[in-house]
Amino acid sequence: MSSEDKDTLLSSLVQTVRSSSALAAQDIDFYKSLDSNINASLEDTSTNILSLINDLLLSIDPNNDVIQQGKDSFVDSWKSISNIMDNLFEKSDHALDNIRAGNGGNAGGPSLKYLNDDDRSNNKPSKRIEKPQLSFKTPVDNTELHPFKPLLEYKPHSLQPFEISLKMVPEEESIPSHYPHPYEYEIDHQKYNDSILVATEPIPSKDWDETEAIWVDTVEGLNKMKDELSKATELAIDLEHHDYRSYYGIVCLMQISDREHDWIVDTIALREELYILNDIFTDPNVTKVLHGAFMDIIWLQRDLGLYIVGLFDTYHASRMLGFPKHSLAYLLERFANFKTSKKYQLADWRIRPLTKPMLAYARADTHFLLNIFDKLRNSLLEQNKMSDVLHESRKVAKRRFEYSSFRPKVPSSAVFSPIEKDEPWKNIMFQYNIPASKELLLRRLYEWRDTIARRDDESPRYVMPNQLLVSLVAGAPTEPINVLSVSSYVSEHLRTNSKVIANLIKRTLEDLKGNSNSSAIPLLESAESNGTDLANIITTSQIKSIQNIFHSLASEINSQKLNNEQNSEKSVLFNGISNLDVNTAVRYTPKTRTLIPQHELLKRQHEITRTLEQEYTDRQAQSIVLPSNEDEAPTQVSNDENRNEVITSDPSQEEIEENKDEVITLRKRQSQSNNKRKTISPPASHEIMDYAAGSDLLNSTKNNTNSQKHKKRRFDPYSVEHVGPQPIKKKSKPAKGKNVSFKR
């Protein structure tokens, strides 16, 4: 095709894309309902385009399904179209790489091999499959009533006895009681194979196209594989894990490769029989090569009871060598010239039988890994970094799985738990900006989701995704029908438990109204509302531990009290004082010490009380203001005085006397022209006045009076009445979303 034809084709494609995008942005159904001609024209156009699409699909692969006319069928078939487009882009990348290699882009080097994932035969498994957990011989236990106990049947290649390795470690301050890692001592003290410290010529991998993996799903096949593995000195291992339809997760596949063969082990079918591989996995003379084994170590011991001694992690090797990327895909492309696909990273590995592309993807993870190990080993020995990689690999191999209820209080990289924090729902609060006032509702919904997930052995995100959980917290529906309409997606568990969730939200909102602080809700109430057995909240060992702490504190307090008494008896100054009664009084003389009788103490108390009452009565009498009238006779004034002196006979006065807390202030009453009262005042003192400056004196007094009205009070820190500087007045906050102007 000439360059002009390419330009013409490109411009036509661009114009077609623009026209289709502009047309899709309009309400086509509305215009079709307005004009029958437009409707007929659009139907003819869509039929022609669909015919062209089907021709293209069949030209790519005759086994493709033909897309039927109609919007619904087209939407359902879009996934297959997307897969076909991905394959076309992959082929385009292959062609471009070959062109670059032909132009000298990869001169002298082998061309890249690509994972063939274009096989769509039997590539449409049913969305619902039977859960493999239901067929396990040992049922899955998600209750976490005890620490995780290793699944070892026996302990091969041990330096410590099997009984010591399975002895529970007592509880410490920040670490609950737990079972130790049974091979921790062996991992630290057993040496690696000597060949790992010698640089040798890398052994090439077997040809990818000429070999196939061996599928192992029977005990007979497992024993044959074990016999072959016992002859090897290096093994490549990888796992495929599924955690969407299980609370903890399930190991679905194990890939093992030596220098000659590749095996893919069905760990679901052989879950109870794979413990025999510990004879090889714990042998320090066999180097186990894994990439990014920090989670593979956890899955092996949790589901299969397998442990690894002599681990070499290529992830840490790539980090020590300073590679720009540390993924397995990068190592495969750099050292094995093999480009894998990311298509099956999140595939459902529980399905049986596995498709050919899935088997090829699983096999590629270990087929080239031993050759990559040879090249990394030589580079590490050349740069003197092998000891660092082996140290990091030992740390990974010593990682231990533990249930969330018995995880260490301080997070540690050596222990993995499904839930790492005490309040895991707070991560959702911060991520989705949930206000603190709704934390109680979020916590209860989170705990309900976790309880249901444990009961049904489902992942919490399958029971209720975080987006759905946040929608329930934001909307807080209290009716089942509103719970079902809170989001466009409603999980199966939410649909079947809509009434339970509505009642839970309603009860939580009532608790929030009655308790402003969500922490005031007791733990037992939340446990009962979630249907959790109260006996599962605290174990017997924890009760005994709390009881021992209480007894130790009580004995410590008693011992301190006894020491204080002994010290007081030995003291010369305070000897004998601690034996006296608290209510006892002593009269001291220079030579004697006499106890004061009880009746004398009571007599002293009565005297003090009577004196205080007399003083209080005198002060009240002085504060009484006697009313007087200038026109009345002196005899009438004396009669009023006499009448007021008989104060005890007036019932109102008795009420005044009973109020002991009344504050009485002595002030001078201002005389008024209409109602003048006579007060008893001391004789006036004569001041010497300068009458020559009388006018100035009057003016200054007037000015001072006016200035005092508008004069601000000064802060006097020594004033009794002053309470201190007053805070500034709060300004009203402007409403959000409005423009506010500020003036100076």
C-alpha positions in Angstrom: 0.0 0.0 0.0 1.4 3.4 -1.0 1.8 6.3 1.3 -1.1 8.1 -0.4 -3.4 5.2 0.2 -2.3 5.0 3.8 -3.1 8.7 4.3 -6.5 8.4 2.6 -7.4 5.4 4.7 -6.2 7.2 7.9 -8.3 10.3 7.1 -11.3 8.2 6.4 -11.0 6.3 9.6 -10.6 9.5 11.6 -13.6 11.0 10.0 -15.6 7.9 10.7 -14.7 7.9 14.3 -15.6 11.5 14.7 -19.0 11.1 13.0 -19.8 8.0 15.1 -18.8 9.8 18.3 -20.9 12.8 17.5 -23.8 10.6 16.6 -23.5 8.6 19.8 -23.6 11.8 21.9 -27.2 12.6 20.6 -30.5 11.1 21.8 -30.9 8.8 18.8 -34.1 7.1 20.1 -35.8 10.5 20.4 -35.0 11.4 16.8 -36.1 8.0 15.6 -39.5 8.4 17.3 -40.0 11.8 15.6 -39.4 10.8 12.0 -40.0 7.4 10.4 -37.5 8.2 7.6 -34.7 8.8 10.1 -35.7 5.5 11.9 -35.5 3.5 8.7 -32.2 5.1 7.6 -30.6 4.4 10.9 -31.8 0.8 11.0 -30.3 0.2 7.5 -27.0 1.8 8.5 -26.7 -0.2 11.7 -27.5 -3.5 9.8 -24.7 -2.8 7.3 -22.2 -1.9 10.0 -23.1 -5.0 12.0 -22.6 -7.1 8.9 -19.2 -5.6 8.3 -18.2 -6.3 12.0 -19.3 -9.9 11.6 -17.3 -10.3 8.4 -14.2 -9.0 10.2 -14.7 -11.3 13.2 -15.1 -14.3 11.0 -12.0 -13.4 9.0 -10.0 -13.3 12.1 -11.3 -16.6 13.5 -14.0 -18.6 11.8 -15.0 -20.0 15.3 -16.2 -16.6 16.5 -19.8 -16.2 17.3 -21.9 -14.0 15.0 -23.3 -10.9 16.7 -27.1 -10.7 16.4 -29.1 -7.5 15.6 -30.2 -5.6 18.7 -28.8 -3.4 21.4 -28.9 -6.1 24.1 -27.1 -8.8 22.1 -24.5 -6.3 21.0 -23.7 -5.3 24.7 -23.4 -8.9 25.7 -21.1 -9.7 22.8 -18.8 -6.7 23.5 -16.5 -8.7 25.8 -15.6 -11.1 23.0 -15.0 -8.2 20.7 -12.7 -6.6 23.3 -10.7 -9.9 23.6 -10.3 -10.1 19.8 -9.1 -6.5 19.7 -6.6 -7.3 22.5 -5.3 -10.2 20.4 -5.0 -8.0 17.3 -3.0 -5.4 19.3 -0.8 -8.2 20.6 -0.1 -9.4 17.1 0.6 -5.8 16.0 3.2 -5.5 18.8 4.8 -8.8 17.6 5.0 -7.6 14.1 6.5 -4.3 15.1 9.1 -6.1 17.3 10.0 -8.3 14.4 10.4 -5.3 12.1 12.7 -3.6 14.6 14.7 -6.8 15.0 15.1 -6.9 11.2 16.2 -3.3 11.1 19.0 -4.0 13.6 17.0 -3.1 16.7 17.9 -6.5 18.2 20.7 -7.6 16.0 22.6 -10.6 17.1 20.1 -11.5 19.8 17.2 -14.0 19.8 13.7 -12.7 19.0 11.1 -12.4 21.7 8.7 -15.2 22.3 5.1 -14.4 23.2 2.6 -16.3 25.2 -0.1 -17.6 23.0 -3.4 -16.7 24.6 -5.5 -16.7 21.4 -7.2 -20.0 22.1 -10.8 -19.3 22.9 -12.0 -22.9 22.9 -13.8 -23.6 26.1 -12.9 -20.1 27.2 -16.3 -19.1 28.6 -16.6 -20.8 32.0 -19.9 -20.4 33.8 -20.1 -17.4 36.2 -21.3 -19.7 39.0 -19.2 -22.7 40.0 -19.5 -24.9 43.0 -17.3 -23.7 45.8 -14.3 -26.1 46.2 -14.3 -25.5 50.0 -17.4 -27.6 50.3 -15.5 -30.7 49.3 -12.5 -30.2 51.6 -11.9 -33.1 54.1 -11.1 -30.6 56.8 -13.8 -27.9 56.9 -12.7 -24.2 56.7 -12.7 -22.6 60.2 -13.0 -18.8 60.3 -13.9 -18.4 63.9 -10.4 -17.5 65.2 -11.0 -19.0 68.6 -7.4 -20.0 69.1 -4.0 -19.0 67.5 -3.1 -20.5 64.2 -1.5 -23.9 64.7 0.9 -25.2 62.0 -0.5 -28.0 59.9 2.7 -30.1 60.1 2.3 -33.9 60.3 6.0 -34.4 61.0 9.2 -32.4 60.7 11.8 -33.6 58.3 15.4 -32.1 58.2 14.9 -30.7 61.7 17.5 -29.3 64.1 14.9 -28.8 66.8 12.5 -31.6 67.9 9.0 -31.6 66.5 7.5 -31.2 70.0 9.4 -28.0 70.8 8.5 -26.4 67.5 4.8 -26.8 68.2 4.9 -25.6 71.8 2.8 -22.5 72.3 4.6 -19.3 73.2 3.2 -17.5 76.3 1.6 -14.1 75.9 3.8 -11.1 76.2 3.1 -7.4 76.6 2.5 -6.7 72.9 2.4 -10.2 71.4 -0.5 -12.5 72.2 0.1 -16.2 72.8 0.9 -18.0 69.5 2.6 -21.0 67.9 6.1 -20.2 66.6 7.3 -20.8 63.1 8.3 -24.5 63.2 11.3 -24.0 60.9 12.6 -20.7 62.1 15.6 -22.2 63.8 16.5 -24.3 60.8 16.2 -21.3 58.4 18.6 -19.3 60.5 21.2 -22.0 61.2 21.2 -24.4 58.2 23.6 -23.4 55.3 22.7 -23.0 51.7 23.8 -25.4 49.0 27.5 -24.8 48.2 26.6 -24.4 44.5 24.9 -21.1 45.1 28.2 -19.5 46.1 30.0 -20.6 42.9 29.6 -18.8 39.5 28.9 -21.2 36.7 27.7 -21.0 33.1 23.9 -20.5 33.0 22.0 -23.6 32.0 19.5 -22.8 29.2 15.9 -23.6 29.7 14.2 -26.3 27.6 12.5 -25.1 24.4 9.1 -23.6 25.1 7.4 -25.0 22.1 8.8 -28.5 22.3 7.8 -29.2 26.0 4.6 -29.2 27.9 3.7 -29.1 31.5 2.6 -32.2 33.4 -0.7 -31.9 35.1 -0.8 -33.5 38.6 -4.1 -34.1 40.4 -3.8 -37.6 41.8 -1.8 -39.2 44.6 0.0 -41.4 42.1 1.1 -38.5 40.0 2.2 -36.6 43.2 4.4 -39.5 44.2 6.0 -39.7 40.7 6.7 -36.0 40.8 8.2 -36.2 44.3 10.6 -38.9 43.0 11.8 -36.7 40.2 12.1 -33.6 42.4 14.3 -35.5 44.9 17.0 -35.7 42.2 17.2 -32.0 41.7 19.4 -29.4 43.4 17.4 -26.3 42.3 13.7 -25.9 42.0 11.5 -23.1 40.7 8.2 -22.7 42.5 5.2 -20.5 42.1 1.5 -20.4 43.3 -1.8 -19.2 41.9 -4.2 -17.9 44.6 -7.9 -17.0 44.7 -9.4 -14.8 47.4 -12.7 -13.4 46.1 -14.9 -16.3 47.0 -13.2 -17.2 50.2 -12.5 -15.3 53.5 -8.8 -16.2 53.8 -8.2 -17.4 50.2 -7.5 -20.6 48.5 -4.3 -21.9 46.9 -5.5 -23.2 43.5 -2.3 -24.1 41.7 1.3 -24.9 42.4 3.8 -24.7 39.5 7.2 -26.6 40.0 10.0 -26.7 37.5 13.4 -28.4 37.5 16.0 -28.4 34.7 14.0 -30.9 32.7 10.3 -30.8 33.5 7.4 -28.5 34.4 4.6 -29.6 36.7 1.3 -28.0 37.5 -0.2 -29.3 40.6 -3.9 -29.1 41.4 -3.7 -28.0 45.0 -7.5 -28.1 45.4 -7.7 -31.8 44.6 -4.5 -32.7 46.6 -5.0 -30.2 49.5 -4.7 -32.9 52.2 -1.8 -34.9 50.6 0.7 -32.2 49.7 2.4 -32.2 53.1 4.8 -34.9 51.8 6.5 -32.2 49.8 8.1 -31.0 53.0 10.7 -33.7 52.5 12.0 -31.6 49.6 10.9 -28.1 50.5 12.7 -28.2 53.8 15.9 -29.8 52.5 18.7 -27.1 52.8 20.7 -28.8 50.0 17.9 -28.0 47.5 17.7 -24.3 46.5 14.1 -23.1 46.1 13.8 -20.2 43.7 10.7 -18.0 43.9 9.9 -14.5 42.8 8.3 -12.2 45.3 7.7 -15.0 47.8 6.5 -12.8 50.7 2.9 -14.1 50.2 3.7 -17.5 48.7 5.3 -18.4 52.1 2.1 -17.5 53.9 -0.2 -19.4 51.5 1.9 -22.5 51.7 1.8 -22.8 55.5 -1.8 -21.7 55.9 -3.4 -24.0 53.3 -0.9 -26.9 52.7 1.3 -27.0 55.8 4.4 -26.5 53.7 7.6 -24.6 54.7 10.7 -23.7 52.7 14.3 -23.9 53.9 16.9 -22.6 51.4 14.9 -19.9 49.7 16.3 -17.6 47.0 14.0 -14.7 46.1 14.7 -13.3 42.7 12.7 -10.1 43.7 15.4 -9.1 46.2 18.1 -10.1 43.8 16.7 -7.6 41.2 16.6 -4.9 43.9 20.2 -5.5 45.0 21.3 -5.3 41.4 19.5 -2.0 40.9 17.2 -3.1 38.0 14.7 -0.4 36.9 11.9 -2.9 37.4 11.5 -5.8 39.7 8.5 -7.7 38.3 8.8 -11.3 37.0 7.5 -10.1 33.6 10.5 -7.8 33.4 13.0 -10.5 34.3 11.4 -12.9 31.7 11.7 -10.3 29.0 15.2 -9.3 29.9 16.8 -12.7 30.5 14.6 -15.2 28.7 13.3 -13.0 25.8 9.8 -14.1 26.7 6.9 -11.8 26.9 4.0 -13.0 29.0 0.5 -11.6 29.2 -1.2 -9.7 32.0 -4.5 -11.1 31.0 -4.7 -13.9 33.6 -3.3 -12.2 36.6 -6.8 -11.8 38.2 -8.3 -14.9 36.6 -10.4 -17.4 38.6 -8.0 -20.2 39.0 -10.7 -22.4 40.7 -12.3 -23.4 37.4 -11.7 -26.9 36.1 -10.6 -27.8 33.5 -8.2 -24.9 32.9 -7.9 -23.5 29.4 -4.7 -23.8 27.4 -3.8 -20.1 27.7 -4.2 -20.3 31.5 -2.0 -23.4 31.7 0.6 -21.7 29.5 0.5 -18.6 31.7 1.0 -20.7 34.8 3.8 -22.7 33.3 5.7 -19.6 32.1 6.1 -18.4 35.7 8.6 -21.2 36.5 9.8 -22.6 33.2 12.5 -19.9 32.7 13.1 -19.1 36.4 16.1 -21.4 37.0 17.9 -19.9 34.0 17.2 -16.4 35.3 18.5 -17.6 38.7 21.8 -18.7 37.2 22.3 -15.3 35.6 21.3 -13.4 38.7 23.6 -15.5 40.9 26.6 -14.8 38.7 25.9 -11.0 38.8 25.5 -11.1 42.6 28.7 -12.9 43.2 30.5 -10.5 40.8 29.2 -7.5 42.8 29.6 -9.2 46.2 25.9 -8.9 47.1 24.9 -12.5 47.5 25.0 -12.4 51.3 22.5 -9.5 51.4 20.1 -11.4 49.1 20.3 -14.6 51.2 19.7 -12.5 54.3 16.5 -11.0 52.9 15.4 -14.4 51.5 15.7 -15.9 55.0 13.6 -13.1 56.5 10.9 -13.9 53.9 11.0 -17.6 54.6 10.5 -16.9 58.3 7.3 -15.1 57.8 4.4 -16.5 59.9 0.7 -16.5 59.3 -1.6 -15.6 62.3 -5.3 -15.0 62.8 -6.4 -11.4 63.1 -7.6 -12.0 66.7 -4.0 -13.0 67.8 -1.9 -10.7 65.7 0.8 -8.7 67.4 -0.3 -5.3 68.8 2.7 -3.7 67.0 2.6 -4.5 63.3 5.6 -6.6 62.2 6.7 -7.7 58.7 7.5 -11.2 60.1 3.8 -11.8 60.9 0.9 -11.6 58.4 -2.8 -11.3 59.4 -5.8 -10.7 57.1 -6.7 -7.6 59.2 -3.6 -5.6 60.3 -5.3 -2.8 62.3 -7.5 -2.6 65.4 -10.0 -0.3 63.7 -9.8 -1.2 60.0 -13.0 0.7 59.1 -11.1 4.0 59.6 -9.3 3.4 56.4 -12.7 3.6 54.6 -13.5 6.7 56.6 -10.4 8.5 55.4 -10.6 7.2 51.8 -14.3 8.2 51.3 -14.4 11.3 53.6 -17.0 9.9 56.0 -17.7 12.3 58.9 -16.9 11.2 62.4 -20.5 11.4 63.4 -21.2 8.3 61.3 -18.3 6.2 62.5 -20.6 4.1 64.7 -22.8 3.2 61.8 -19.8 2.4 59.6 -18.3 0.3 62.3 -21.4 -1.8 62.8 -22.0 -2.3 59.1 -18.3 -3.3 58.7 -18.6 -5.8 61.6 -21.8 -7.2 60.2 -20.1 -7.7 56.8 -17.1 -9.4 58.4 -19.4 -11.7 60.4 -21.3 -12.8 57.4 -18.1 -13.2 55.4 -16.7 -15.5 58.0 -19.9 -17.5 58.3 -20.3 -18.1 54.6 -16.5 -18.2 53.8 -16.7 -15.3 51.4 -14.5 -12.3 51.0 -15.9 -9.1 52.6 -15.8 -7.3 49.3 -18.0 -10.1 47.8 -20.5 -9.8 50.6 -20.6 -6.0 50.4 -18.1 -3.9 48.3 -16.7 -0.8 50.0 -18.6 1.5 47.6 -21.9 -0.2 48.6 -20.9 0.0 52.2 -20.2 3.8 51.9 -23.5 4.3 50.1 -25.4 2.6 53.0 -23.6 4.9 55.5 -24.3 8.0 53.5 -27.9 7.2 52.8 -28.7 5.5 56.1 -31.9 3.8 54.8 -34.1 2.3 57.5 -36.5 0.5 55.2 -35.7 -2.7 53.3 -36.9 -1.3 50.0 -34.6 1.8 50.5 -31.7 -0.5 51.3 -32.1 -2.3 47.9 -32.3 1.0 46.0 -29.3 2.7 47.7 -27.0 1.8 44.7 -27.2 0.5 41.2 -25.3 -2.6 42.2 -26.7 -4.7 45.1 -24.9 -7.8 46.2 -26.7 -11.1 46.8 -26.0 -11.0 50.6 -27.4 -7.4 50.7 -30.5 -8.5 48.8 -31.3 -11.4 51.1 -30.5 -9.5 54.3 -32.1 -6.1 53.5 -34.4 -6.3 56.5 -31.6 -7.1 58.9 -29.5 -4.2 57.5 -32.4 -1.8 57.7 -33.0 -2.7 61.4 -29.3 -2.5 62.1 -29.2 1.0 60.6 -32.3 2.1 62.5 -31.1 0.8 65.8 -27.7 2.5 65.3 -29.3 5.9 64.5 -31.4 5.6 67.7 -28.2 5.0 69.6 -26.5 8.0 68.0 -29.4 10.2 69.1 -29.3 8.9 72.7 -25.5 8.9 72.9 -23.6 11.9 71.5 -20.3 10.0 71.8 -20.2 6.7 69.9 -17.6 5.3 72.3 -20.3 5.2 75.0 -21.9 2.3 73.2 -20.8 -0.8 75.2 -18.9 -3.5 73.4 -21.2 -6.2 74.6 -24.2 -4.5 73.0 -22.5 -4.3 69.7 -21.5 -8.0 70.0 -25.0 -9.0 70.8 -26.5 -7.0 67.9 -24.0 -8.7 65.5 -25.1 -12.1 66.7 -21.6 -12.9 68.1 -21.2 -15.2 71.0 -20.0 -13.3 74.0 -17.8 -16.2 75.0 -15.8 -15.6 71.8 -14.9 -12.1 72.7 -12.4 -13.0 75.4 -10.8 -16.4 75.9 -10.1 -18.3 79.1 -6.4 -17.6 78.9 -7.1 -13.8 78.7 -9.4 -14.0 81.7 -6.7 -15.8 83.7 -4.1 -13.3 82.6 -6.3 -10.4 83.8 -6.8 -12.1 87.1 -3.1 -12.7 87.6 -2.5 -9.0 86.9 -5.1 -8.0 89.4 -3.6 -10.2 92.2 -0.1 -9.0 91.5 -1.2 -5.3 91.7 -3.1 -6.1 95.0 -0.2 -7.8 96.6 2.1 -4.9 95.5 -0.2 -2.3 97.1 -0.4 -4.4 100.4 3.3 -4.7 100.5 3.8 -1.0 100.1 1.3 -0.3 102.9 3.2 -2.8 105.2 6.5 -1.1 104.3 5.0 2.3 105.2 3.8 1.0 108.6 7.2 -0.6 109.3 9.0 2.6 108.4 6.8 4.7 110.7 7.5 2.4 113.6 11.2 2.6 113.1 11.1 6.4 112.8 12.1 8.4 116.0 9.9 11.4 115.1 6.7 9.5 114.0 7.0 6.4 116.1 3.5 5.6 117.5 1.6 8.2 115.6 0.3 5.8 113.0 -1.4 3.8 115.8 -3.6 6.7 116.8 -7.2 7.1 115.8 -7.9 9.7 113.2 -10.5 11.4 115.4 -8.2 11.5 118.5 -6.7 14.8 119.7 -3.6 15.2 121.9 -2.6 18.0 124.3 1.2 18.4 124.4 3.3 19.9 127.2 7.0 20.2 127.4 7.1 17.0 129.4 3.8 15.1 128.9 1.3 14.1 126.2 -2.4 13.9 127.3 -5.4 12.7 125.2 -8.2 15.2 125.1 -11.6 13.6 126.2 -14.4 13.5 123.7 -16.8 15.6 125.8 -14.2 18.4 125.9 -13.9 18.3 122.1 -17.7 18.6 121.8 -17.7 21.5 124.2 -15.0 23.4 122.2 -17.0 22.7 119.0 -20.2 24.2 120.6 -18.3 27.3 121.7 -16.9 27.9 118.3 -20.3 27.5 116.7 -22.0 29.9 119.2 -19.2 32.5 118.6 -19.6 32.3 114.8 -23.4 32.6 115.1 -23.2 35.7 117.3 -20.7 37.4 115.0 -23.0 36.6 112.0 -26.0 38.1 113.8 -24.1 41.3 114.7 -23.2 41.8 111.1 -26.7 41.3 110.0 -28.0 43.9 112.5 -25.5 46.5 111.3 -26.6 46.1 107.7 -30.3 46.9 108.4 -31.3 50.3 107.0 -33.8 52.2 109.2 -36.5 54.2 107.2 -37.2 57.7 108.4 -39.4 60.6 107.5 -38.3 64.2 108.1 -41.9 65.2 108.9 -42.4 62.6 111.6 -41.8 63.2 115.3 -38.8 61.8 117.1 -41.1 59.6 119.1 -42.4 57.9 116.0 -38.9 57.2 114.8 -38.0 55.6 118.1 -41.2 53.5 117.9 -40.1 52.3 114.4 -36.7 51.5 115.8 -38.2 49.6 118.7 -40.5 47.8 116.3 -37.5 46.8 114.1 -35.4 45.8 117.1 -37.9 42.9 117.8 -36.6 41.1 114.8 -36.9 37.6 116.1 -40.7 37.8 116.3 -41.1 38.7 112.6 -41.6 35.5 110.5 -40.1 37.2 107.4 -37.0 38.0 109.4 -36.7 34.4 110.4 -36.6 33.4 106.7 -33.8 35.9 106.2 -31.8 34.4 109.0 -32.3 30.9 107.7 -30.6 31.9 104.4 -27.0 31.5 105.5 -25.6 32.0 102.1 -27.0 35.4 101.4 -24.4 38.1 100.6 -25.1 41.4 102.3 -23.3 44.5 101.1 -23.0 47.8 103.1 -23.7 50.7 100.7 -24.7 54.3 101.0 -28.2 54.9 99.8 -28.7 57.9 97.5 -31.2 60.4 98.9 -34.3 61.0 96.7 -36.6 64.0 96.9 -39.8 61.9 97.1 -38.7 59.1 99.5 -35.8 60.1 101.8 -34.4 57.6 104.2 -32.3 58.3 107.2 -29.1 56.4 107.6 -26.7 56.2 110.4 -23.4 57.6 109.3 -20.2 58.7 111.0 -19.5 62.4 111.6 -18.3 64.2 108.5 -14.7 65.2 108.3 -14.0 68.8 107.2 -11.6 69.2 104.3 -9.6 72.3 103.6 -10.8 73.8 100.4 -9.2 76.3 98.1 -12.1 78.5 97.2 -10.0 80.6 94.8 -9.8 77.7 92.4 -13.4 76.7 92.8 -14.3 77.1 89.2 -11.4 74.9 88.1 -12.4 72.3 90.6 -16.0 72.2 89.4 -15.0 72.0 85.7 -12.4 69.2 86.3 -15.0 67.2 88.2 -17.5 67.5 85.4 -15.0 66.6 82.8 -13.8 63.6 84.8 -17.4 62.4 85.1 -18.0 62.6 81.4 -14.7 61.0 80.5 -15.3 58.1 82.9 -18.5 57.2 81.0 -16.6 56.6 77.8 -13.3 55.6 79.2 -12.3 51.9 78.6 -11.4 49.8 81.6 -7.8 49.0 81.9 -6.6 45.6 82.7 -5.5 45.3 86.3 -4.0 41.8 87.0 -4.2 42.5 90.8 -7.8 43.5 90.9 -10.2 41.0 92.6 -13.2 41.8 90.5 -11.4 41.7 87.2 -11.5 38.2 85.7 -8.8 38.7 83.1 -8.7 39.8 79.5 -11.7 38.9 77.5 -11.4 37.0 74.2 -12.2 38.5 70.9 -15.7 38.2 69.6 -16.2 35.4 67.2 -17.2 36.5 63.7 -19.9 34.6 62.0 -18.5 32.3 59.3 -19.7 33.1 55.8 -21.9 30.5 54.1 -20.0 28.1 51.9 -20.3 28.6 48.2 -21.0 32.4 48.4 -18.8 35.3 47.5 -17.9 37.4 50.5 -16.1 40.8 50.4 -14.0 42.0 53.3 -13.7 45.7 54.2 -10.9 47.2 56.1 
